[in-house]
Amino acid sequence: MTEVNIWEELAGAAVVREIAGGNETVPTLVVGDQSLVNPSTRSAVEAIRTYAPELIGPVPERGARRWRRTR
């Protein structure tokens, strides 16, 4: 995984503009051969599971709580 600051790296900004129709929209996610502009969490996780499963853990069991709300 590589995080790129498009305001510091001109080449990264050019890639994002090409993907996002000329806009510098963040986040823009490139996973495998798929590019996502401002993806939902679900879309991002699905792309990572498909193209780079080693970056993400196993799918939790149905009903398992992964996140805990704090007040």
N, C-alpha and C positions, 0 to 999 in steps of 0.2 A: 504494500500500500504506500502511495506517495501523496502527501498533501502539498499542494502548490498554492502559494500566495500570488494570485494573478496581478496584484498591484505592485509586486516586486519583481516578478519574473515575466518578461514580455512574451516569451515563447508560450508560456502557459496561458496568458491572456489571449493570444492569437488562437490557440486551440479552443478555448471556451467561446470566443466570438464565432468561430467557424461552426461549432456545434449549436450555439444558441441564436443563430440567425443574425449575427452582428452585435449582439448584446453581451455584456459581461455579467451574466447572471450567475450568482452563487447561491447555493451550491450547484455545481455541475459535476456529475459523477460519471466516470468512464470505467466500466468493468467489462473485461473481455472485449467483445465487439459491440457492446451496447453502451450508448450514451444516454444519460438522463439529466434533464435540466430541471432544477428545483424539485427533485423527486419526493414523494411521500416516503415515510419511513418504511412502509410495507413494500413499495416498489424498489427501494434501495436494498432491503434485506433479500427480496426475491432475486434481484440481479446478482448479489454477492453469493447467495446460495447456489445459483446456477453456474456462474463463471469463476468464482473463487471461494469454494466452500471451506478451504483451509483457513480463511480469515474469520470465520464465524462458527460458533458452537452448534451443537445439535439442537434440533427442534424440541422445545420443552413439551412435556406430556400435557395432554388436554386438561385444562383446569388448573395447571400449575401456575403459581404466581411468580412472575419474574421481577416485577417492579413493586416496590412498596411505596405507598403514598405517605408523605410526611406533611405535617402542618406547620 
